[in-house]
Amino acid sequence: VINKLTKKFELNLDKFKADMNSAQIKKELQDNQNLAVQIGLAGTPAFIIASNVNEPSKMYSIFVPGGVSQNILQNAINDAAKHAHSSAQSSN
């Protein structure tokens, strides 16, 4: 599979294999896995939906772990949008 993908995307297979085995890449993957465990991310997909990301004091976020229905995801987006709108109103 990897050979086919490297050809399809015109990647350098030797460099790709070397990178896969590099200590730096292994550390990055381990760091990502540790972060996932810390925030309770148990699988994919997972979503973090946030409003007011440029204003940390007003930021509101919702963590949606794992696969969910479109309805649940849309409700989370709507909640974040409502929070953003109410934050904008309260600061005016």
C-alpha positions in Angstrom: 0.0 0.0 0.0 2.7 2.5 0.9 4.6 1.8 -2.3 1.4 2.6 -4.3 0.7 5.7 -2.4 4.3 7.0 -2.7 4.1 6.5 -6.5 0.6 8.1 -6.7 1.7 11.2 -4.8 5.2 11.2 -6.3 6.9 10.9 -2.9 10.5 9.7 -2.5 10.1 6.2 -1.2 13.6 5.9 0.3 13.2 9.2 2.2 9.7 8.2 3.3 10.9 4.9 4.7 13.9 6.7 6.4 11.5 9.3 7.9 9.2 6.6 9.2 12.0 5.1 11.2 13.6 8.4 12.4 13.8 9.1 16.1 12.3 12.6 15.5 9.2 11.2 13.9 8.8 8.5 16.5 9.0 11.1 19.2 6.4 13.3 17.5 4.0 10.4 17.1 4.5 9.5 20.8 4.0 13.1 21.9 0.8 13.2 19.8 -0.4 9.9 21.4 0.3 11.2 24.9 -1.6 14.4 24.2 -4.5 12.4 22.9 -4.6 10.4 26.1 -4.4 13.6 28.2 -7.5 15.1 26.5 -9.4 11.9 26.4 -9.2 11.3 22.7 -10.0 7.6 22.4 -10.3 7.3 18.6 -10.9 8.9 15.3 -12.6 10.9 14.2 -12.7 13.4 17.0 -13.5 17.1 16.9 -12.8 20.1 18.9 -15.2 22.9 18.0 -14.4 26.3 19.4 -15.5 29.9 19.2 -13.6 33.0 19.8 -10.2 31.3 19.3 -8.5 34.6 18.9 -9.7 35.8 22.3 -8.7 33.1 24.9 -10.6 34.8 27.7 -13.8 34.4 25.7 -13.1 31.1 24.1 -15.7 28.3 24.3 -14.9 24.8 23.1 -16.7 21.5 22.8 -14.9 18.2 22.5 -16.7 15.6 20.5 -14.9 12.2 20.9 -15.4 9.6 18.3 -17.8 9.3 15.4 -21.2 11.0 16.0 -24.2 11.7 14.0 -24.4 14.7 11.8 -27.2 16.0 14.1 -24.9 15.9 17.2 -22.1 17.5 15.4 -24.3 20.3 14.0 -25.7 20.9 17.5 -22.2 21.3 18.8 -21.4 23.8 16.0 -24.6 25.7 16.8 -23.8 25.9 20.5 -20.3 27.3 19.8 -21.9 29.8 17.4 -24.4 30.9 20.0 -21.7 31.3 22.5 -19.6 33.4 20.1 -22.7 35.6 19.3 -23.5 36.1 23.0 -19.9 36.9 23.8 -19.9 39.5 21.0 -23.1 41.0 22.4 -21.9 41.2 25.9 -18.7 43.0 24.9 -20.6 45.8 23.1 
